[in-house]
Every structure is written in structure tokens, then in C-alpha cells.
Amino acid sequence: LWASMPDQQLRSATMSDVERLRQVRRLLKDSRVRRLATEFASQWAHVEDFHLRVTKSKKIFPEFAELRADMYEEAILFFTDLFQQDRSLLSLLNAEHTFLNERLAKFYGIPGVEGESWRRVDGIGQYGRGGMLGFASTLAQQSGTTRTSPILRGNWVSEVLLGEKLPRPPQNVPQLADSVPADLTERQLIERHSSDAACAKCHARIDPFGFALENYDAIGRRREKNAGGQAIDSRTTLPDGTRIEGLTGLRSYLVGKRREAFVRQFCRKLLGYALGRELQLSDEPLIAEMMTRLAQHDYRVSVAVETIASSKQFRMIRGKSYNR
């Protein structure tokens, strides 16, 4: 939970079942749980070291270099708050709050935030933000250096958030242009590319998720038109036939129809991180237990952590004998 050695209190504790859970709750409340946000959550979300690694065209997005550290910090503060305040896992998708300073708030078009200090800001849904889908960091990470990428964003939703397995792309797939032709939108460019018979099957599974996020440019800025002046169309039909529009529609779909897949994927990733190994078939009952308990307790993140900490997989080493 702290990505560090146990502190003295933890080393001195007698690990009864009751004490183990007490220690879990103590560690989660501590400010050092920020390390769980940086070491686990940011890697799961694919924004680890975003402020150091991600670059954009200086010509097209000159403001990005100054903003990228703020974009990363927003994500880390949000994840830290998730653990410290024992929030619902579903808030990762539908939260009506985030953490902003003045610079990032202006970029988002959210008024009333002044100064360098970071603070929680509520009611951000009206500004097209809320949860991981609205982070500039995740939107920019899953984009190119000069334009958006519905393919990357759709793949991120499918694989990272829902845990779906997609086949590798065929060899010799033609590369998309770095810039969009003046007479096309990014969506139209992708649709032309995806019409290739060798590509169509996979693109039909991922592109619609990305089309729903086209109201955000390559650095996560809200927009109604693209650089060429064409209106953005974020309406789409998802692989199961569900019709949605924009971030709001995608968020509602994930929280509603795909809730179980999203929660399961989070549980798998958290358990794998906690155990430090790939999951095995024998771990499936523990995943099922985590999901059942989460559903019974409003999806509070502490329930997932406590279930792992109490499990045989976490407490014991395979092949060892214990006098218990």
C-alpha cells in the first residue's frame, strides 16, 4: 500500500484477522498511500510518468509542455483520494469531482479556481469532465503527437478498462497519416482505414469507444470542431449494438451495462499487483469473492484491499507448510 517497508507499528502488530483489517485501514488513510496511486493506479491507467514521457507537437500544441505536469498531478491526486477516502470504484468512471489548480482549471474552462495550490473541485460534469475518461492525461496519452486517435482511445477502453483480449493487428497494416486531410475529420480518416477487410473486425470492436471521445483533442482539450473547422460527431454504436453519444453516454454505458467487466478488471489488476505475479486459474475464486463483496458494500475500494490482505494467496507462499 505504501510501496515501502513496513513501519514500526505494522512490524509490531499481532496479525489476527481483526488486526490485519485495522492495519489495512490505517495504511489506506495515511498520506503515504499516494505511492499506491503512483505505483499501481497510474500504471494500470497507462499514465505512469506521463509528465516525463509524453510529448506533443510544439507547433500545434505549444501549451502542452507547461501543462503536462499538472495533468499528471490531477490523476495522482484523484487516485490518492480514491484510496484515502475509501470511495467507490465506480467513481473512477462517474465522479463529479476532480483536483485542480488554476492553470489546469483554465485549460478545462472551469471558473473559480485561483492560484497554484491544488484543491478538490465539484460539479465538473457540466464542463465535460468527470472520472478517468475526462482526464487530460488519459486523453492525451491515448492520442498521437498531432491528432487524436480513436483507435488508441478505443483500445484503451476495451483492454485497460474492460479487460478484453484483442488479436494482434495483421502485418503490413498501412500507417495512418500524421495529419488529417483538410476535407476529413479524424473519425472519417479512421473509418476509411478501418474499412480494409483485414482490419475491419478488430476495429469494429474498439473504434466506437474512441469515437465517443472525439470531443477532446490530442491534449485532452474540449472542442466542438476539429482543426479543419468540421463539427465533431461523437455519436456511435458500440459493438453490442448500444447507441451512445459522447463521454456522458460512454460513461453511463460502462457504469451500467459493463459494470461487472470493469470491476472485474480492476480486481484482477489490483490482485496481480499485490501478489507480484501473473494471475492463475486458482485465483478465480478470490476474484469472484472480491466482486461479490464489492457489490455488497457499494464498491468501496477498501473492500477489495481487505479481501486481498485476508486471502491465502497474499498471506502464504505456495509450497510452504504453516503451523496454524
RATAFEN-V486595 format. One record per pair of residues at least 12 apart in sequence whose C-alpha atoms are under 10 Angstrom apart, sorted by the first residue. I is the first residue (numbers start at 1). J is the second residue. Records with the same first field share a line. If there is no record, write none. Layout:
# RATAFEN-V486595
I = J ; J
This chain:
# RATAFEN-V486595
1 = 24 ; 27 ; 28 ; 30 ; 32 ; 33 ; 34 ; 35 ; 36 ; 37 ; 39 ; 40 ; 83 ; 274 ; 305
2 = 27 ; 28 ; 30 ; 31 ; 32 ; 33 ; 34 ; 35 ; 36 ; 37 ; 38 ; 39
3 = 32 ; 33 ; 34 ; 35 ; 36 ; 37 ; 38 ; 39 ; 40
4 = 32 ; 35
6 = 27
7 = 27
9 = 23
10 = 23 ; 24 ; 26 ; 27
16 = 310
17 = 309 ; 310
18 = 310
20 = 306 ; 309 ; 310
21 = 302 ; 303 ; 305 ; 306 ; 307 ; 309 ; 310
22 = 306
23 = 306 ; 309
24 = 302 ; 305 ; 306 ; 309 ; 310
25 = 83 ; 84 ; 86 ; 302 ; 303 ; 305 ; 306
26 = 84
27 = 83 ; 84
28 = 80 ; 81 ; 82 ; 83 ; 84 ; 85 ; 86 ; 301 ; 302 ; 305
29 = 80 ; 81 ; 83 ; 84 ; 85 ; 86
30 = 80 ; 83 ; 84
31 = 80 ; 81 ; 83 ; 84
32 = 80 ; 84
33 = 79 ; 80 ; 81 ; 83 ; 84
34 = 76 ; 77 ; 78 ; 79 ; 80 ; 81 ; 83 ; 84
35 = 76 ; 79 ; 80
36 = 76 ; 79 ; 80 ; 83 ; 273
37 = 75 ; 76 ; 77 ; 78 ; 79 ; 80 ; 81 ; 82 ; 83
38 = 72 ; 73 ; 75 ; 76 ; 77 ; 79 ; 80
39 = 76 ; 273
40 = 79 ; 269 ; 270 ; 273 ; 274
41 = 75 ; 76 ; 78 ; 79 ; 80 ; 266 ; 269 ; 270 ; 273
42 = 72 ; 75 ; 76 ; 79 ; 138
43 = 269
44 = 160 ; 161 ; 265 ; 266 ; 269 ; 270 ; 273
45 = 75 ; 132 ; 137 ; 138 ; 141 ; 156 ; 157 ; 160 ; 161
46 = 137 ; 138 ; 141 ; 142 ; 156 ; 160
47 = 71 ; 72 ; 75 ; 76 ; 137 ; 138 ; 139 ; 140 ; 141 ; 142
48 = 72 ; 75 ; 76 ; 137 ; 141
49 = 69 ; 72
50 = 68 ; 69 ; 71 ; 72 ; 73 ; 75 ; 137 ; 138 ; 140 ; 141
51 = 65 ; 66 ; 67 ; 68 ; 69 ; 70 ; 71 ; 72 ; 73 ; 137
52 = 65 ; 68 ; 69 ; 72
53 = 68 ; 141
54 = 68 ; 137 ; 140 ; 141 ; 143 ; 144 ; 145
55 = 68 ; 140 ; 141 ; 144 ; 145 ; 146 ; 219
56 = 68 ; 140 ; 141 ; 143 ; 144 ; 145 ; 146 ; 147 ; 218 ; 219
57 = 144 ; 145 ; 146 ; 147 ; 218
58 = 145 ; 146
59 = 146
60 = 145 ; 146 ; 147 ; 218 ; 227
61 = 145 ; 146 ; 218 ; 219
63 = 107 ; 219
64 = 140 ; 218 ; 219 ; 220
66 = 103 ; 104
67 = 103 ; 104 ; 107 ; 136 ; 137 ; 219
68 = 104 ; 136 ; 137 ; 140 ; 219
69 = 104 ; 137
70 = 99 ; 100 ; 101 ; 102 ; 103 ; 104 ; 105 ; 118 ; 136 ; 137
71 = 99 ; 100 ; 103 ; 104 ; 135 ; 136 ; 137 ; 138 ; 140 ; 219 ; 220
72 = 135 ; 136 ; 137 ; 138
73 = 99 ; 100 ; 101 ; 118 ; 137
74 = 98 ; 99 ; 100 ; 101 ; 104 ; 118 ; 119 ; 120 ; 135 ; 136 ; 137
75 = 98 ; 99 ; 100 ; 131 ; 132 ; 135 ; 136 ; 137 ; 138
76 = 99
77 = 98 ; 99 ; 100 ; 118 ; 119 ; 120
78 = 91 ; 92 ; 95 ; 97 ; 98 ; 99 ; 100 ; 120 ; 131 ; 132 ; 135
79 = 92 ; 98 ; 132
81 = 98 ; 99 ; 120
82 = 300 ; 301 ; 302
83 = 300 ; 301 ; 302 ; 305
84 = 301 ; 302
85 = 300 ; 301 ; 302
86 = 299 ; 300 ; 301 ; 302 ; 303
87 = 298 ; 299 ; 300 ; 301 ; 302
88 = 294 ; 297 ; 298 ; 299 ; 300 ; 301 ; 302 ; 303
89 = 262 ; 263 ; 266 ; 267 ; 294 ; 298 ; 299 ; 300 ; 301 ; 302 ; 304
90 = 131 ; 251 ; 254 ; 255 ; 256 ; 259 ; 262 ; 263 ; 298 ; 299 ; 300 ; 301
91 = 130 ; 131 ; 132 ; 255 ; 299 ; 300
92 = 130 ; 131 ; 132 ; 133 ; 251 ; 255
93 = 130 ; 131 ; 132 ; 133 ; 134 ; 161 ; 250 ; 251 ; 252 ; 254 ; 255 ; 262
94 = 125 ; 129 ; 130 ; 131 ; 132 ; 133 ; 134 ; 248 ; 251 ; 252 ; 254 ; 255
95 = 122 ; 123 ; 124 ; 125 ; 129 ; 130 ; 131 ; 132 ; 134
96 = 121 ; 122 ; 123 ; 124 ; 125 ; 126 ; 129 ; 130 ; 131
97 = 120 ; 121 ; 122 ; 123 ; 124 ; 125 ; 129 ; 130 ; 131
98 = 119 ; 120 ; 121 ; 122 ; 123 ; 124 ; 129 ; 130 ; 131 ; 132 ; 134 ; 135
99 = 117 ; 118 ; 119 ; 120 ; 121 ; 122
100 = 113 ; 114 ; 115 ; 116 ; 117 ; 118 ; 119 ; 120 ; 121
101 = 113 ; 114 ; 115 ; 116 ; 117 ; 118 ; 119 ; 120 ; 121
102 = 114 ; 115 ; 116 ; 117 ; 118 ; 119
103 = 115 ; 116
104 = 116 ; 118 ; 136
105 = 121
107 = 136 ; 220 ; 221 ; 222
108 = 124 ; 127 ; 128 ; 129 ; 134 ; 135 ; 136 ; 220 ; 221 ; 222
109 = 124 ; 127 ; 128 ; 221 ; 222
110 = 123 ; 124 ; 126 ; 127 ; 128 ; 129
111 = 127
125 = 248
127 = 222
128 = 215 ; 216 ; 221 ; 222 ; 246 ; 247 ; 248
129 = 222 ; 247 ; 248
130 = 247 ; 248 ; 251
131 = 251
132 = 161 ; 251
133 = 153 ; 157 ; 213 ; 220 ; 247 ; 248 ; 250 ; 251
134 = 213 ; 216 ; 220 ; 221 ; 222 ; 247 ; 248 ; 251
135 = 219 ; 220 ; 221
136 = 216 ; 217 ; 218 ; 219 ; 220 ; 221 ; 222
137 = 219 ; 220
138 = 153 ; 156 ; 219 ; 220
139 = 152 ; 153 ; 156 ; 210 ; 213 ; 214 ; 216 ; 217 ; 218 ; 219 ; 220 ; 221
140 = 153 ; 216 ; 217 ; 218 ; 219 ; 220 ; 221
141 = 153 ; 156 ; 218 ; 219 ; 220
142 = 154 ; 155 ; 156 ; 210 ; 218 ; 219 ; 220
143 = 217 ; 218 ; 219 ; 220
144 = 178 ; 179 ; 217 ; 218 ; 219
145 = 178 ; 179 ; 218 ; 219
146 = 178 ; 179 ; 180 ; 217 ; 218 ; 219
147 = 177 ; 178 ; 179 ; 180 ; 186 ; 217 ; 218 ; 219 ; 226 ; 227
148 = 178 ; 179 ; 180 ; 186 ; 187 ; 210 ; 211 ; 213 ; 214 ; 215 ; 216 ; 217 ; 218 ; 219 ; 220 ; 226
149 = 176 ; 186 ; 187 ; 190 ; 207 ; 210 ; 211 ; 213 ; 214 ; 217 ; 218
150 = 186 ; 187 ; 190 ; 191 ; 203 ; 206 ; 207 ; 208 ; 209 ; 210 ; 211 ; 212 ; 213 ; 214
151 = 187 ; 190 ; 194 ; 203 ; 205 ; 206 ; 207 ; 208 ; 209 ; 210 ; 211
152 = 206 ; 207 ; 209 ; 210
153 = 206 ; 207 ; 208 ; 209 ; 210 ; 211 ; 212 ; 213 ; 214
154 = 203 ; 204 ; 205 ; 206 ; 207 ; 208 ; 209 ; 210 ; 211 ; 212 ; 213
155 = 202 ; 203 ; 205 ; 206 ; 207 ; 208 ; 209 ; 210
156 = 206 ; 209 ; 210
157 = 206 ; 207 ; 209 ; 210 ; 250 ; 254 ; 262
158 = 205 ; 206 ; 207 ; 209 ; 210 ; 262
159 = 206 ; 265
160 = 262 ; 265 ; 266 ; 269
161 = 254 ; 258 ; 261 ; 262 ; 263 ; 264 ; 265 ; 266
162 = 254 ; 258 ; 259 ; 260 ; 261 ; 262 ; 263 ; 264 ; 265 ; 266
163 = 261 ; 262 ; 263 ; 264 ; 265 ; 266 ; 268 ; 269
164 = 205 ; 261 ; 265
166 = 202 ; 203 ; 205 ; 206
167 = 202
168 = 202
169 = 198 ; 199 ; 202 ; 203
170 = 198 ; 199
171 = 198
173 = 193 ; 196 ; 198 ; 199
174 = 193
175 = 193
176 = 189 ; 190 ; 193
177 = 189
180 = 226 ; 227 ; 228
181 = 228
182 = 227 ; 228 ; 229 ; 230
183 = 228 ; 229 ; 230
184 = 226 ; 228 ; 229 ; 230
185 = 214 ; 225 ; 226 ; 227 ; 228 ; 229 ; 230 ; 231 ; 232 ; 233
186 = 211 ; 214 ; 226 ; 227 ; 228 ; 230 ; 232
187 = 207 ; 208 ; 210 ; 211 ; 214 ; 232 ; 233 ; 234
190 = 203 ; 207 ; 211
191 = 203 ; 204 ; 207
194 = 207
203 = 239
204 = 237 ; 238 ; 239
205 = 238 ; 239 ; 240
206 = 238 ; 239
207 = 236 ; 237 ; 238 ; 239
208 = 234 ; 235 ; 236 ; 237 ; 238 ; 239 ; 243 ; 244 ; 250
209 = 234 ; 235 ; 236 ; 237 ; 238 ; 239 ; 244 ; 246 ; 247 ; 250
210 = 234 ; 236 ; 246 ; 247 ; 250
211 = 232 ; 233 ; 234 ; 235 ; 236 ; 237 ; 238 ; 245 ; 246 ; 247 ; 250
212 = 233 ; 234 ; 235 ; 236 ; 237 ; 238 ; 244 ; 245 ; 246 ; 247 ; 248 ; 249 ; 250 ; 251
213 = 232 ; 233 ; 234 ; 235 ; 245 ; 246 ; 247 ; 248 ; 249 ; 250
214 = 226 ; 232 ; 233 ; 234 ; 235 ; 246 ; 247
215 = 231 ; 232 ; 233 ; 234 ; 246 ; 247
216 = 232 ; 234 ; 246 ; 247
233 = 245 ; 246
234 = 246 ; 247 ; 249
235 = 247 ; 249 ; 250
236 = 249 ; 250
238 = 250 ; 253
242 = 257
260 = 291 ; 295
263 = 287 ; 290 ; 291 ; 294 ; 295 ; 299
264 = 287 ; 288 ; 290 ; 291
265 = 287
266 = 287 ; 291 ; 304
267 = 286 ; 287 ; 288 ; 290 ; 291 ; 294 ; 301 ; 304 ; 305 ; 308
268 = 283 ; 284 ; 286 ; 287 ; 290
270 = 304 ; 305 ; 308
271 = 283 ; 286 ; 287 ; 290 ; 304 ; 305 ; 307 ; 308 ; 309 ; 313 ; 314
274 = 305 ; 308 ; 309 ; 313 ; 314
275 = 308 ; 309 ; 313 ; 314 ; 315
276 = 314
282 = 313
283 = 313
286 = 307 ; 308 ; 311 ; 312 ; 313
287 = 304 ; 307 ; 308
289 = 304 ; 307 ; 308
290 = 303 ; 304 ; 305 ; 306 ; 307 ; 308
291 = 303 ; 304 ; 307
292 = 304
293 = 307
294 = 307
